[in-house]
Amino acid sequence: MNVIEISHITKDYGQNRGVFDVSFSVKQGEVLGFLGPNGAGKTTTIRQIMGFIKPDSGSLSILDMDCFKEADKIQTSLGYLPGEIAFIDSMTGMEFIRFVAKMKKMRDLGRAQELMKMFELNPSGKLKKMSKGMKQKIGIVCAFMNPLASILILDEPTSGLDPLMQNRFVELILSEKKKGKTILMSSHMFEEIERTCDRAAIIRDGRLVAVEEIERLKEGRQKVIVITFREPAMAEAFAAAFPEASYQAGEKAVTAKVGKNIDLFLKKASAYTITDLDVRTQSLEEFFMHFYGEEAARS
Ligand SMILES: Nc1ncnc2c1ncn2[C@@H]1O[C@H](COP(=O)(O)OP(=O)(O)OP(=O)(O)O)[C@@H](O)[C@H]1O
């Protein structure tokens, strides 16, 4: 069953900015990663899911309720972490958490306490004096503290967190997933997507370029082979015979991304004297760059 349904939405801000004819869904109990370079349209999509803005065309629903028209009704089932949180700076962290809990009509702050412990957060200071990471932790506590929220919408949840806390966050997602929650999260962190998500939706220039199971994406990764020959002339001759290979003049080593053509690669290489061979699997990050495009790969 699809909990979140996004169907052909367009929000056109002009000059090719916004999102265009985007469709995907998030199934019950699934963790879906929403990936894309800066400005690709992730936040614009998420804000439409939250019902903050209305699409120019297309429709969005959560549990069969229209995201814009029935936003208030949907809120009770949602935990939300915005990309940029509008804090009330004069409040302390704890006052803010209590304020959000009150809006959600929550009485029991037991889960919030657990989360503060998990993220080693002391919320007693004023928000305006808190670091970016501490504020992010407050946002996480607010998004996850309602045990009745079965759907979590998270916009770059680990931005500002250090690696230890990013790890805690991955553990948190995995434990929420075990509880059967449905989760959509945008991210730039490939590792966290790889460790938590069932599927990934990839957006670029406002257009969806792929929606794929993480396992399938992993299978699609290629091997990166660095093969060293006895002499540069051999490397040069091999590189000429295997167009996928990259070769620097005068070097003995050749680097190539190899997939299904591995047999051909090895047969061609074996025509020369090989002195070393190094094989590694492409990281998911390198693999995603292929969807991101060359410009993003260079930046
Ligand atoms: N209210 C708005 N008015 C005009 N343009 C907007 C508005 N909101 C977003 N945009 C533009 O739409 C595009 C998509 O922005 P969006 O914030 O959705 O990207 P994103 O994928 O979340 O990026 P990031 O990873 O940087 O957060 C950008 O070019 C942005 O400048």
The ligand as an SDF file (V2000), in Angstrom:
LIG
                    3D

 31 33  0  0  0  0  0  0  0  0999 V2000
    9.7550   30.3980   -3.3800 N   0  0  0  0  0  0  0  0  0  0  0  0
   10.5740   30.2880   -4.4150 C   0  0  0  0  0  0  0  0  0  0  0  0
   10.6070   31.2240   -5.3910 N   0  0  0  0  0  0  0  0  0  0  0  0
   11.4330   31.1120   -6.4560 C   0  0  0  0  0  0  0  0  0  0  0  0
   12.2940   30.1040   -6.6560 N   0  0  0  0  0  0  0  0  0  0  0  0
   12.3240   29.1220   -5.7110 C   0  0  0  0  0  0  0  0  0  0  0  0
   11.4850   29.1760   -4.5490 C   0  0  0  0  0  0  0  0  0  0  0  0
   11.7300   28.0760   -3.8160 N   0  0  0  0  0  0  0  0  0  0  0  0
   12.6990   27.3630   -4.4500 C   0  0  0  0  0  0  0  0  0  0  0  0
   13.0550   28.0030   -5.6050 N   0  0  0  0  0  0  0  0  0  0  0  0
   14.0520   27.5240   -6.6010 C   0  0  0  0  0  0  0  0  0  0  0  0
   13.6760   26.2130   -6.9920 O   0  0  0  0  0  0  0  0  0  0  0  0
   14.8390   25.3910   -7.1670 C   0  0  0  0  0  0  0  0  0  0  0  0
   14.7410   24.1650   -6.2800 C   0  0  0  0  0  0  0  0  0  0  0  0
   15.0040   24.5170   -4.9120 O   0  0  0  0  0  0  0  0  0  0  0  0
   14.9230   23.4930   -3.6960 P   0  0  0  0  0  0  0  0  0  0  0  0
   15.1300   24.2830   -2.4380 O   0  0  0  0  0  0  0  0  0  0  0  0
   13.6980   22.6750   -3.8040 O   0  0  0  0  0  0  0  0  0  0  0  0
   16.2030   22.5650   -3.9640 O   0  0  0  0  0  0  0  0  0  0  0  0
   16.8340   21.3970   -3.0650 P   0  0  0  0  0  0  0  0  0  0  0  0
   16.9120   20.1950   -3.9320 O   0  0  0  0  0  0  0  0  0  0  0  0
   16.0960   21.2670   -1.7810 O   0  0  0  0  0  0  0  0  0  0  0  0
   18.2970   21.9550   -2.8230 O   0  0  0  0  0  0  0  0  0  0  0  0
   19.3050   21.9030   -1.5580 P   0  0  0  0  0  0  0  0  0  0  0  0
   19.9870   20.5870   -1.6260 O   0  0  0  0  0  0  0  0  0  0  0  0
   20.2270   23.0400   -1.8640 O   0  0  0  0  0  0  0  0  0  0  0  0
   18.4910   22.1240   -0.3160 O   0  0  0  0  0  0  0  0  0  0  0  0
   16.0310   26.2820   -6.8570 C   0  0  0  0  0  0  0  0  0  0  0  0
   16.5230   26.7940   -8.0800 O   0  0  0  0  0  0  0  0  0  0  0  0
   15.4320   27.3920   -6.0090 C   0  0  0  0  0  0  0  0  0  0  0  0
   16.1800   28.5770   -6.1490 O   0  0  0  0  0  0  0  0  0  0  0  0
  1  2  1  0
  2  3  1  0
  2  7  2  0
  3  4  2  0
  4  5  1  0
  5  6  2  0
  6  7  1  0
  6 10  1  0
  7  8  1  0
  8  9  2  0
  9 10  1  0
 10 11  1  0
 11 12  1  0
 11 30  1  0
 12 13  1  0
 13 14  1  0
 13 28  1  0
 14 15  1  0
 15 16  1  0
 16 17  2  0
 16 18  1  0
 16 19  1  0
 19 20  1  0
 20 21  2  0
 20 22  1  0
 20 23  1  0
 23 24  1  0
 24 25  2  0
 24 26  1  0
 24 27  1  0
 28 29  1  0
 28 30  1  0
 30 31  1  0
M  END
$$$$
